[in-house]
């Protein structure tokens, strides 16, 4: 048809009104009005011509849709491959990929929709779609890409439970074995890696599985078995060289290894028979932590050690004190205990050379304060020694490694043999008599003696006889010029009879406080205070700047130089306190302070000055989170944490904007907020 013969708009409209859609569509196509032409062809279910017009328009998502509608699945797949994977055509733009994903989702073709979402970089969405399509291995692959090793492992386990005989089962065993190996769950890793080796030596999955199996066996201590397997692989280096090369390869392949999907490994701090300790970055809070990784037992041989680890985690998770190593999180199912990282090393690192008397006095005061907090929770440490005393960057001493502690019961005896280090053990521990808080006083006395003199009170090798029957030397006899008051304190702490030692830790702390001081003090970090009204009159706190999450009132982030910890400061001036609002605010703060804990921000101190008061809060970690975004489990935690406050008839009142949470814990912030008049009933409805 000649150009002059192309029907005009009026004619096309007449044909459409008369139901002559095919003629109208052809006319519009020839006129170049391709979008309307395609619409008319689609109204006629003429998928072939509609697809031709979509191709002319370069509308590849529509082309995919039309091929699917017309049951032309090969052409739909070809266009899909071009858009999503760039096969046979240019890769799709984000808009094209999004449209293609929606097309397949509407048809419940979730596998293709997942590929499109993955190509867009929407990995979490892609993972869910892969799960809906039943492609568990692809979902697990996404989890590994996201650093969610634990979640990936659970998906691999599900796949193997559902399809143990599937062709891809060996690959799943390999990937799961690798994850378990990274978490030091060695016995389980060996089982899955052995299942993955059921193939030829040269086949890729079997080859890698054998290599990983050599590493796992060696780490379990089965070096002979590891060497035998290595020899069977042919043309391999000696075992130690192979293990070193495997370690370097892992570091290069996965430089951002995450433990539990949360802790980004920086370096290995130490290793022992029960596992490893890593320095890691907590990706939720952004701070460095020490992560202890212990493999859950698969047989009775490992059960005792793992129970000790779980007991330690449960005990220290309940303790909160500046002189106790703090716990960030405990993941029992993964065998992970994340604790605050203390870069100052241990007391063992600073001995055997003696410390200054003032340094030892300060050390004793700090350890006694930490022990007092532990004993208040019914916990006797039972393994106090220099290797378990850690230092923060500020020099503050913190007691850690509660691996042999337990919830003390009256009359409890030590029935599991010698627990702790013999050089620091009390006579009652050695003899198997009941232990009590006095047991820790004895170990503290041994530690202070060593810190003062540079040697132990009993030099061994027969520590048992010496602890049970010999009197220690006076510290002043080994360190001339040392005040004799030290002799009396140490002698009392090292009494053979627990009843003759200090009756309380408070009395021990008072005696330490009364000791004469020399001018040399424990090292502290150098911090230059920044003038700020909230703390200008108090040089104990070094202001870091405004605390960003605060919503309604000014709050400053600061460092407590005395204790070496991060805090938040809020000033309530005299003028404000004299108003009804200020009076209500202070009463509200005092009520919340009585109920502070793991779910409600703690008020650490209320310090008065000439301008009013400065309220000192603990500095929370985690991410600001809307109340509406909390999971049901976190809402339950929040309700439990506020329960005692609500029983007193007091509501927080501002929870909608005062929540800090991560995947496992939730905290209601107080700093920066004031009472709103909300009732407890209204707050409960809001949380639920």
C-alpha positions as CSV (number, residue, x, y, z in Angstrom):
1,X,0.0,0.0,0.0
2,X,1.4,3.4,-0.9
3,X,2.1,6.0,1.8
4,X,-0.7,8.2,0.6
5,X,-3.1,5.2,1.0
6,X,-2.4,4.7,4.7
7,X,-5.7,5.3,6.5
8,X,-6.0,8.5,8.5
9,X,-6.9,8.7,12.2
10,X,-10.6,9.1,11.5
11,X,-10.7,5.9,9.4
12,X,-8.8,4.0,12.1
13,X,-11.2,5.1,14.7
14,X,-14.2,4.1,12.5
15,X,-12.7,0.6,12.0
16,X,-12.1,0.2,15.8
17,X,-15.7,1.3,16.5
18,X,-16.9,-1.2,13.9
19,X,-14.9,-4.0,15.5
20,X,-12.4,-4.2,12.6
21,X,-9.5,-4.4,15.0
22,X,-7.1,-6.4,12.8
23,X,-7.4,-3.8,10.0
24,X,-7.0,-1.0,12.5
25,X,-4.0,-2.6,14.1
26,X,-2.3,-3.1,10.7
27,X,-3.0,0.5,9.8
28,X,-1.6,1.8,13.0
29,X,1.5,-0.3,12.5
30,X,2.1,1.0,9.1
31,X,1.6,4.6,10.4
32,X,4.2,3.9,13.1
33,X,1.8,4.1,16.0
34,X,3.3,0.8,17.3
35,X,2.1,1.0,20.9
36,X,-1.6,1.3,19.9
37,X,-1.1,-1.4,17.2
38,X,0.3,-3.8,19.8
39,X,-2.7,-3.1,22.1
40,X,-5.1,-3.9,19.4
41,X,-3.3,-7.1,18.5
42,X,-3.4,-8.1,22.2
43,X,-7.1,-7.5,22.3
44,X,-7.5,-10.0,19.4
45,X,-5.2,-12.5,21.2
46,X,-3.0,-12.3,18.2
47,X,0.2,-13.0,20.1
48,X,2.3,-13.5,17.0
49,X,1.6,-10.1,15.5
50,X,1.7,-8.4,18.9
51,X,5.1,-9.9,19.5
52,X,6.3,-8.7,16.1
53,X,5.3,-5.1,17.0
54,X,6.9,-5.4,20.5
55,X,10.1,-6.5,18.8
56,X,9.9,-3.5,16.4
57,X,9.4,-1.2,19.4
58,X,12.4,-2.8,21.2
59,X,10.2,-3.6,24.2
60,X,11.8,-6.8,25.3
61,X,9.8,-7.3,28.5
62,X,6.6,-7.1,26.5
63,X,8.1,-9.5,24.0
64,X,8.8,-12.0,26.8
65,X,5.2,-11.6,28.1
66,X,3.7,-12.0,24.6
67,X,5.7,-15.1,23.8
68,X,4.6,-16.6,27.1
69,X,1.0,-15.7,26.4
70,X,1.3,-17.3,22.9
71,X,2.9,-20.4,24.4
72,X,6.0,-19.7,22.3
73,X,8.3,-20.9,25.2
74,X,11.5,-21.2,23.2
75,X,11.3,-17.6,22.0
76,X,10.3,-16.4,25.5
77,X,13.4,-18.2,26.9
78,X,15.7,-16.7,24.3
79,X,14.5,-13.2,25.0
80,X,14.7,-13.9,28.8
81,X,18.3,-15.1,28.4
82,X,19.2,-11.9,26.5
83,X,17.7,-9.6,29.0
84,X,18.7,-11.3,32.2
85,X,22.0,-12.9,31.3
86,X,23.1,-10.9,28.2
87,X,23.1,-14.1,26.1
88,X,22.4,-13.3,22.5
89,X,21.7,-9.7,23.2
90,X,22.5,-6.7,25.4
91,X,21.9,-7.2,29.2
92,X,18.7,-5.6,30.4
93,X,18.5,-2.2,32.1
94,X,17.2,-2.2,35.7
95,X,13.8,-1.2,34.4
96,X,13.7,-4.1,31.9
97,X,14.8,-6.5,34.6
98,X,12.2,-5.3,37.0
99,X,9.4,-5.7,34.4
100,X,10.6,-9.2,33.4
101,X,10.7,-10.2,37.1
102,X,7.1,-9.0,37.6
103,X,6.0,-10.9,34.5
104,X,7.4,-14.2,35.8
105,X,6.2,-13.6,39.3
106,X,2.6,-13.1,38.2
107,X,2.8,-16.4,36.4
108,X,4.3,-18.1,39.5
109,X,7.4,-18.9,37.5
110,X,9.6,-18.1,40.5
111,X,12.8,-19.5,39.2
112,X,13.0,-17.1,36.3
113,X,11.8,-14.2,38.5
114,X,14.6,-15.0,41.0
115,X,17.2,-14.8,38.2
116,X,15.9,-11.5,37.2
117,X,15.9,-10.1,40.8
118,X,19.4,-11.5,41.2
119,X,20.5,-9.7,38.1
120,X,19.1,-6.5,39.6
121,X,21.2,-7.1,42.7
122,X,18.2,-7.7,44.9
123,X,19.7,-10.8,46.4
124,X,17.4,-11.1,49.4
125,X,14.3,-11.0,47.1
126,X,16.0,-13.5,44.8
127,X,16.6,-15.9,47.7
128,X,13.0,-15.9,48.7
129,X,11.9,-16.6,45.1
130,X,14.4,-19.4,44.7
131,X,13.0,-20.9,47.9
132,X,9.4,-20.6,46.5
133,X,10.5,-22.3,43.3
134,X,12.1,-25.2,45.2
135,X,15.6,-24.3,44.1
136,X,17.2,-24.7,47.5
137,X,20.7,-24.8,46.3
138,X,20.3,-21.5,44.6
139,X,18.9,-20.0,47.7
140,X,21.8,-21.3,49.7
141,X,24.2,-19.9,47.2
142,X,22.6,-16.5,47.7
143,X,22.9,-16.9,51.5
144,X,26.6,-17.6,51.1
145,X,27.0,-14.5,48.8
146,X,25.4,-12.4,51.5
147,X,27.7,-13.8,54.1
148,X,24.8,-15.6,55.8
149,X,26.7,-18.9,56.3
150,X,24.4,-20.2,59.0
151,X,21.3,-19.7,56.9
152,X,23.0,-21.3,53.9
153,X,23.9,-24.3,56.1
154,X,20.3,-24.7,57.2
155,X,19.1,-24.6,53.6
156,X,21.8,-27.2,52.5
157,X,20.6,-29.4,55.4
158,X,17.0,-29.1,54.3
159,X,18.0,-30.0,50.7
160,X,19.8,-33.1,51.8
161,X,16.9,-34.1,54.0
162,X,14.4,-33.7,51.2
163,X,16.5,-35.0,48.3
164,X,19.3,-37.2,49.6
165,X,19.7,-39.0,46.3
166,X,19.6,-36.0,44.0
167,X,22.4,-35.5,41.5
168,X,23.3,-32.3,43.3
169,X,23.5,-33.9,46.8
170,X,27.3,-34.3,46.7
171,X,27.7,-30.6,45.9
172,X,25.4,-29.8,48.8
173,X,27.4,-32.0,51.1
174,X,30.6,-30.2,50.0
175,X,29.2,-26.7,50.6
176,X,27.7,-27.7,53.9
177,X,31.0,-29.3,54.9
178,X,32.9,-26.1,54.1
179,X,30.5,-24.0,56.2
180,X,30.8,-26.4,59.2
181,X,34.6,-26.4,58.8
182,X,34.6,-22.6,59.0
183,X,32.6,-22.8,62.2
184,X,35.0,-25.4,63.6
185,X,32.2,-27.9,63.8
186,X,34.7,-30.4,62.7
187,X,33.1,-33.8,63.3
188,X,30.0,-32.8,61.4
189,X,32.1,-31.3,58.6
190,X,34.0,-34.6,58.2
191,X,30.7,-36.5,57.8
192,X,29.5,-34.2,55.0
193,X,32.9,-34.0,53.3
194,X,33.2,-37.8,53.3
195,X,29.8,-38.0,51.6
196,X,31.0,-35.5,49.0
197,X,34.1,-37.6,48.1
198,X,32.1,-40.4,46.5
199,X,33.4,-39.7,43.0
200,X,36.5,-39.9,41.0
201,X,39.7,-38.3,42.4
202,X,39.8,-35.9,39.4
203,X,36.2,-34.9,39.5
204,X,36.0,-31.3,40.8
205,X,33.5,-31.8,43.7
206,X,35.2,-34.9,44.9
207,X,38.6,-33.3,44.6
208,X,37.7,-30.3,46.6
209,X,35.9,-32.5,49.2
210,X,39.1,-34.5,49.7
211,X,41.2,-31.4,50.1
212,X,38.8,-30.0,52.7
213,X,38.6,-33.4,54.5
214,X,42.4,-33.4,54.9
215,X,42.1,-30.1,56.7
216,X,39.2,-31.1,58.9
217,X,40.9,-34.4,59.9
218,X,44.2,-32.5,60.7
219,X,42.3,-30.0,62.9
220,X,40.6,-32.8,64.8
221,X,44.1,-34.1,65.6
222,X,43.9,-37.1,63.2
223,X,47.1,-36.3,61.4
224,X,47.8,-39.9,60.4
225,X,44.4,-40.2,58.7
226,X,44.9,-36.8,57.0
227,X,48.3,-37.8,55.8
228,X,47.0,-41.1,54.4
229,X,44.2,-39.4,52.5
230,X,46.6,-36.8,51.2
231,X,48.9,-39.5,49.9
232,X,46.0,-41.2,48.2
233,X,45.3,-38.0,46.2
234,X,48.7,-38.3,44.5
235,X,51.5,-35.7,43.9
236,X,50.7,-33.6,46.9
237,X,53.1,-31.6,49.2
238,X,53.9,-32.7,52.8
239,X,50.9,-32.3,55.2
240,X,52.1,-29.1,56.9
241,X,52.8,-27.4,53.6
242,X,49.4,-28.5,52.3
243,X,47.6,-27.2,55.3
244,X,49.4,-23.9,55.1
245,X,48.6,-23.6,51.4
246,X,44.9,-24.4,52.2
247,X,44.8,-21.7,54.8
248,X,46.2,-19.1,52.4
249,X,43.8,-20.2,49.7
250,X,40.8,-19.8,52.1
251,X,42.0,-16.3,53.1
252,X,42.3,-15.3,49.5
253,X,39.1,-16.8,48.4
254,X,37.0,-15.5,51.3
255,X,38.7,-12.4,52.7
256,X,35.4,-11.4,54.3
257,X,34.6,-14.6,56.2
258,X,31.6,-14.0,58.5
259,X,30.9,-16.1,61.5
260,X,27.2,-16.6,61.9
261,X,26.6,-14.2,59.1
262,X,27.3,-11.4,61.6
263,X,31.0,-11.3,62.7
264,X,33.4,-10.3,60.0
265,X,36.7,-12.1,60.8
266,X,39.8,-9.9,61.0
267,X,42.3,-12.3,62.4
268,X,42.8,-15.4,64.6
269,X,43.6,-14.4,68.2
270,X,44.3,-17.9,69.5
271,X,43.4,-21.6,69.2
272,X,43.2,-24.5,71.5
273,X,41.8,-28.0,71.8
274,X,38.2,-26.8,72.1
275,X,38.2,-24.2,69.3
276,X,39.4,-20.8,68.3
277,X,39.1,-17.2,69.2
278,X,38.9,-14.6,66.5
279,X,39.0,-10.8,66.4
280,X,36.0,-9.8,64.3
281,X,33.9,-6.8,63.4
282,X,30.3,-7.1,64.5
283,X,28.5,-5.9,61.3
284,X,25.4,-5.0,63.4
285,X,27.1,-2.6,65.8
286,X,30.2,-1.8,63.9
287,X,32.5,-2.5,66.8
288,X,35.3,-5.1,67.2
289,X,34.5,-8.2,69.2
290,X,36.3,-11.4,70.3
291,X,34.4,-14.4,69.0
292,X,35.0,-17.7,70.6
293,X,34.1,-20.6,68.2
294,X,33.6,-24.0,69.8
295,X,32.4,-27.1,67.9
296,X,29.2,-28.6,69.5
297,X,30.0,-32.2,70.5
298,X,29.1,-35.2,68.3
299,X,30.3,-37.8,70.8
300,X,30.9,-38.1,74.6
301,X,34.6,-37.3,74.1
302,X,33.8,-33.7,73.4
303,X,30.7,-33.3,75.5
304,X,32.4,-32.2,78.7
305,X,34.3,-29.4,77.1
306,X,31.3,-28.2,75.2
307,X,29.2,-28.1,78.4
308,X,31.9,-26.0,80.0
309,X,31.7,-23.6,77.1
310,X,27.9,-23.4,77.2
311,X,28.1,-22.9,81.0
312,X,30.6,-20.0,80.5
313,X,28.3,-18.3,77.9
314,X,25.2,-18.7,80.0
315,X,26.9,-17.3,83.1
316,X,28.7,-14.3,81.7
317,X,25.7,-13.4,79.6
318,X,23.9,-12.6,82.8
319,X,26.7,-10.5,84.3
320,X,27.0,-6.8,83.5
321,X,29.8,-4.9,85.2
322,X,32.7,-2.6,84.0
323,X,35.2,-5.1,85.5
324,X,33.8,-8.2,83.9
325,X,34.3,-9.0,80.2
326,X,31.0,-8.1,78.5
327,X,29.1,-10.5,76.3
328,X,27.7,-9.2,73.0
329,X,25.8,-12.3,72.0
330,X,25.7,-16.1,72.5
331,X,24.7,-18.4,69.6
332,X,24.5,-21.9,71.2
333,X,23.4,-23.6,68.0
334,X,26.5,-22.3,66.2
335,X,28.9,-22.6,69.1
336,X,29.7,-18.9,69.0
337,X,30.3,-16.6,72.0
338,X,30.9,-12.9,71.0
339,X,32.5,-10.8,73.7
340,X,33.9,-7.3,73.9
341,X,37.4,-7.2,72.5
342,X,40.1,-6.0,74.9
343,X,43.3,-5.0,73.1
344,X,45.3,-4.4,76.3
345,X,46.3,-8.1,76.7
346,X,46.2,-10.0,79.9
347,X,47.9,-9.7,83.3
348,X,50.0,-12.7,82.4
349,X,51.5,-10.7,79.6
350,X,52.6,-8.1,82.1
351,X,54.2,-10.6,84.6
352,X,56.4,-12.0,86.0
353,X,58.0,-8.6,86.5
354,X,56.4,-6.8,89.6
355,X,54.0,-3.9,89.1
356,X,54.0,-0.7,91.2
357,X,52.1,-1.0,94.5
358,X,49.6,1.6,93.3
359,X,49.0,-0.3,90.1
360,X,48.4,-3.5,92.1
361,X,46.1,-1.6,94.5
362,X,44.1,-0.3,91.5
363,X,44.1,-3.8,90.0
364,X,42.8,-5.3,93.2
365,X,40.0,-2.8,93.6
366,X,38.8,-3.4,90.0
367,X,38.9,-7.2,90.3
368,X,37.2,-7.2,93.7
369,X,34.4,-5.0,92.2
370,X,34.0,-7.4,89.3
371,X,34.0,-10.4,91.6
372,X,31.4,-8.8,93.9
373,X,29.1,-8.3,90.9
374,X,29.6,-12.0,89.9
375,X,29.0,-13.2,93.5
376,X,25.8,-11.1,93.7
377,X,24.5,-13.3,90.9
378,X,25.5,-16.5,92.7
379,X,28.6,-17.1,90.5
380,X,31.9,-18.2,91.9
381,X,34.7,-17.9,89.2
382,X,36.9,-20.7,90.5
383,X,39.7,-20.0,88.0
384,X,41.0,-16.5,88.8
385,X,44.5,-16.2,87.5
386,X,46.6,-13.7,85.4
387,X,45.7,-15.3,82.1
388,X,42.0,-14.7,82.8
389,X,42.4,-11.0,83.7
390,X,42.2,-8.8,80.6
391,X,42.8,-5.1,80.0
392,X,40.8,-2.6,78.0
393,X,42.7,0.0,75.9
394,X,42.2,2.4,78.9
395,X,44.0,0.1,81.3
396,X,40.8,-1.0,83.1
397,X,41.1,-4.6,84.3
398,X,38.3,-7.0,83.5
399,X,37.8,-10.6,84.7
400,X,36.9,-13.1,82.0
401,X,36.9,-16.8,81.1
402,X,34.1,-18.0,83.4
403,X,34.5,-21.5,81.8
404,X,34.7,-23.3,85.1
405,X,32.3,-21.0,87.0
406,X,28.9,-22.3,87.9
407,X,25.8,-21.1,89.8
408,X,26.9,-21.7,93.3
409,X,24.7,-23.6,95.7
410,X,25.2,-23.9,99.4
411,X,27.2,-27.0,100.2
412,X,28.3,-27.5,96.6
413,X,31.6,-29.4,96.3
414,X,34.0,-29.8,93.5
415,X,33.4,-33.3,92.2
416,X,34.9,-33.1,88.7
417,X,38.5,-33.2,89.7
418,X,40.9,-30.3,89.7
419,X,39.3,-27.3,87.9
420,X,41.5,-24.2,87.5
421,X,45.2,-23.8,87.6
422,X,46.9,-25.5,90.6
423,X,49.2,-22.6,91.4
424,X,46.2,-20.3,92.1
425,X,43.8,-22.9,93.7
426,X,42.5,-22.5,97.2
427,X,43.0,-25.3,99.8
428,X,39.3,-26.2,99.7
429,X,39.4,-26.6,95.9
430,X,42.4,-28.9,96.2
431,X,40.8,-31.0,98.9
432,X,37.4,-31.1,97.3
433,X,35.6,-29.2,100.1
434,X,32.7,-26.8,99.4
435,X,33.7,-23.7,97.5
436,X,32.4,-20.2,98.2
437,X,33.2,-16.6,97.4
438,X,36.2,-17.1,99.7
439,X,37.7,-19.4,97.0
440,X,37.9,-16.4,94.7
441,X,39.4,-14.2,97.5
442,X,42.2,-16.8,97.9
443,X,43.0,-16.8,94.1
444,X,42.9,-13.0,94.1
445,X,45.4,-13.0,97.0
446,X,47.7,-15.2,95.0
447,X,47.4,-13.0,92.0
448,X,48.1,-9.8,94.0
449,X,51.1,-11.4,95.7
450,X,52.5,-12.3,92.3
451,X,51.8,-8.8,90.9
452,X,53.5,-7.2,93.9
453,X,56.6,-9.4,94.1
454,X,57.0,-10.9,90.6
455,X,56.8,-14.4,91.9
456,X,54.1,-16.8,93.2
457,X,53.6,-17.2,97.0
458,X,54.3,-20.9,96.5
459,X,56.9,-21.8,93.9
460,X,56.0,-25.5,93.5
461,X,56.4,-28.1,92.2
462,X,54.4,-29.6,95.0
463,X,51.6,-27.0,94.9
464,X,49.2,-29.3,96.7
465,X,51.3,-29.7,99.8
466,X,52.3,-26.0,99.8
467,X,48.7,-24.7,99.5
468,X,47.4,-27.0,102.1
469,X,50.2,-26.7,104.7
470,X,52.8,-24.0,104.1
471,X,52.5,-20.3,105.0
472,X,53.5,-17.8,102.3
473,X,56.3,-15.3,102.7
474,X,55.4,-11.7,103.6
475,X,55.4,-9.7,100.4
476,X,57.5,-7.0,102.1
477,X,60.3,-9.5,102.6
478,X,60.6,-10.0,98.9
479,X,60.1,-6.3,98.0
480,X,61.9,-4.0,100.4
481,X,60.1,-0.8,101.1
482,X,56.7,-2.2,100.5
483,X,54.3,-1.0,103.2
484,X,53.5,-3.7,105.8
485,X,49.8,-3.1,105.4
486,X,50.2,-5.2,102.2
487,X,51.5,-8.1,104.3
488,X,48.4,-8.1,106.5
489,X,46.0,-7.9,103.5
490,X,47.7,-10.7,101.6
491,X,48.1,-12.9,104.6
492,X,44.4,-12.7,105.4
493,X,43.4,-13.4,101.8
494,X,45.6,-16.5,101.8
495,X,44.3,-18.0,105.0
496,X,43.9,-21.8,104.7
497,X,40.5,-21.7,106.4
498,X,38.0,-19.9,104.2
499,X,36.3,-18.5,107.3
500,X,39.4,-16.6,108.3
501,X,39.7,-14.7,105.0
502,X,37.9,-11.4,104.4
503,X,34.3,-11.9,105.4
504,X,33.1,-9.9,102.3
505,X,34.6,-8.5,99.2
506,X,33.4,-5.1,100.4
507,X,35.7,-5.4,103.4
508,X,38.6,-6.5,101.1
509,X,38.0,-3.4,98.9
510,X,37.9,-1.1,101.9
511,X,41.3,-2.5,103.1
512,X,42.7,-2.0,99.6
513,X,41.4,1.5,99.5
514,X,43.1,2.3,102.8
515,X,46.5,1.2,101.6
516,X,49.1,4.0,101.0
517,X,49.7,4.9,97.4
518,X,52.8,5.7,95.5
519,X,52.7,8.3,92.6
520,X,52.8,5.7,89.9
521,X,49.3,4.7,88.6
522,X,47.9,2.2,86.2
523,X,48.3,3.3,82.6
524,X,45.3,5.0,81.1
525,X,44.5,6.1,77.6
526,X,45.2,9.7,76.7
527,X,42.0,11.5,76.0
528,X,41.6,15.2,75.4
529,X,38.3,16.5,76.7
530,X,36.2,18.7,74.5
531,X,34.4,21.5,76.3
532,X,30.7,20.9,76.3
533,X,28.0,22.2,78.6
534,X,26.8,18.6,79.3
535,X,30.0,17.7,81.0
536,X,32.2,20.8,81.1
537,X,32.3,20.7,84.9
538,X,33.2,17.0,85.0
539,X,36.6,16.1,83.5
540,X,35.9,12.4,84.0
541,X,34.1,12.3,80.6
542,X,35.7,13.1,77.2
543,X,33.0,14.3,74.9
544,X,33.0,12.7,71.4
545,X,30.1,14.7,69.9
546,X,26.3,14.6,69.6
547,X,24.7,11.2,69.7
548,X,22.9,10.8,66.4
549,X,20.0,8.5,67.4
550,X,18.7,11.0,70.0
551,X,15.4,12.3,68.8
552,X,13.9,14.9,71.2
553,X,16.7,16.2,73.5
554,X,20.4,16.8,73.1
555,X,22.5,13.8,74.1
556,X,26.3,13.6,73.9
557,X,28.4,10.5,73.3
558,X,31.4,10.4,75.6
559,X,34.1,8.2,77.0
560,X,34.3,7.5,80.7
561,X,38.1,7.9,81.2
562,X,38.0,6.3,84.6
563,X,36.4,3.1,83.5
564,X,37.4,3.1,79.8
565,X,33.8,2.6,78.5
566,X,31.5,4.5,76.2
567,X,28.6,6.4,77.8
568,X,25.9,8.9,76.9
569,X,25.4,12.2,78.8
570,X,22.3,14.3,79.0
571,X,22.1,17.6,80.9
572,X,19.0,18.7,82.8
573,X,19.6,22.3,83.9
574,X,18.4,23.9,87.1
575,X,15.8,26.1,85.4
576,X,14.2,23.1,83.7
577,X,14.2,21.0,86.9
578,X,12.3,23.7,88.7
579,X,9.4,23.4,86.3
580,X,6.6,20.8,86.6
581,X,7.9,19.2,83.4
582,X,11.4,18.9,84.8
583,X,10.2,17.5,88.1
584,X,8.1,14.9,86.2
585,X,11.1,14.1,84.0
586,X,13.4,13.4,86.9
587,X,10.8,11.2,88.6
588,X,10.3,9.3,85.3
589,X,14.1,8.9,85.0
590,X,14.4,7.5,88.5
591,X,11.6,5.0,87.9
592,X,13.2,3.8,84.7
593,X,16.6,3.6,86.4
594,X,15.2,1.2,88.9
595,X,14.3,-1.2,86.1
596,X,17.2,-0.8,83.7
597,X,18.5,-4.0,82.2
598,X,19.2,-5.9,78.9
599,X,16.0,-4.5,77.3
600,X,15.8,-1.1,78.9
601,X,18.8,1.3,78.8
602,X,20.6,1.6,82.1
603,X,21.0,4.8,84.0
604,X,24.6,4.5,85.3
605,X,24.7,7.7,87.4
606,X,23.0,11.0,88.1
607,X,25.7,13.6,88.9
608,X,24.8,17.0,90.3
609,X,26.7,20.2,89.5
610,X,26.2,24.0,89.7
611,X,24.1,24.0,86.5
612,X,21.8,21.1,87.4
613,X,22.3,17.4,86.8
614,X,24.1,15.3,84.3
615,X,22.5,11.9,83.7
616,X,25.0,9.2,82.6
617,X,23.5,6.3,80.5
618,X,25.0,3.2,79.1
619,X,25.9,3.6,75.4
620,X,23.8,1.1,73.4
621,X,24.9,-0.8,70.3
622,X,22.8,-1.9,67.3
623,X,20.7,0.0,64.8
624,X,17.8,2.4,65.3
625,X,14.7,0.4,64.4
626,X,11.0,1.5,64.1
627,X,8.8,-0.3,66.6
628,X,6.6,-1.4,63.7
629,X,9.6,-3.3,62.2
630,X,10.3,-5.5,65.2
631,X,9.7,-9.2,64.8
632,X,7.3,-11.0,67.1
633,X,10.2,-12.5,69.1
634,X,11.8,-9.1,69.6
635,X,8.4,-7.7,70.7
636,X,8.2,-10.5,73.3
637,X,11.6,-9.6,74.5
638,X,10.6,-5.9,74.8
639,X,7.5,-6.8,76.7
640,X,9.5,-8.9,79.1
641,X,12.1,-6.2,79.6
642,X,9.5,-3.6,80.4
643,X,7.4,-5.9,82.6
644,X,8.6,-4.7,86.0
645,X,8.4,-1.0,84.9
646,X,4.8,-1.5,83.8
647,X,4.0,-3.3,87.0
648,X,5.0,-0.1,88.8
649,X,2.5,1.8,86.6
650,X,5.1,3.7,84.6
651,X,5.3,3.7,80.8
652,X,8.3,4.6,78.6
653,X,6.0,6.6,76.4
654,X,8.1,7.1,73.3
655,X,8.9,3.6,72.1
656,X,7.9,4.4,68.5
657,X,11.2,6.3,68.0
658,X,13.3,4.9,70.8
659,X,14.2,1.4,69.8
660,X,17.6,0.1,69.0
661,X,17.7,-3.5,67.7
662,X,19.6,-6.1,65.7
663,X,18.4,-9.5,64.6
664,X,18.6,-11.0,68.1
665,X,18.1,-8.3,70.7
666,X,16.1,-5.1,71.4
667,X,16.7,-2.1,73.7
668,X,14.4,0.7,74.6
669,X,16.4,3.9,74.8
670,X,15.9,6.5,77.6
671,X,18.5,9.1,76.8
672,X,17.0,12.0,74.9
673,X,13.4,11.3,75.8
674,X,11.0,12.5,78.4
675,X,7.6,11.4,79.8
676,X,4.7,11.8,77.4
677,X,1.7,11.0,79.5
678,X,1.1,7.7,77.8
679,X,-0.5,5.1,80.0
680,X,0.8,1.5,80.5
681,X,-2.3,0.1,78.8
682,X,-1.7,2.3,75.7
683,X,2.0,1.3,75.6
684,X,1.1,-2.4,75.8
685,X,-1.3,-2.1,72.9
686,X,1.4,-0.3,70.9
687,X,3.9,-3.1,71.5
688,X,1.5,-6.0,70.9
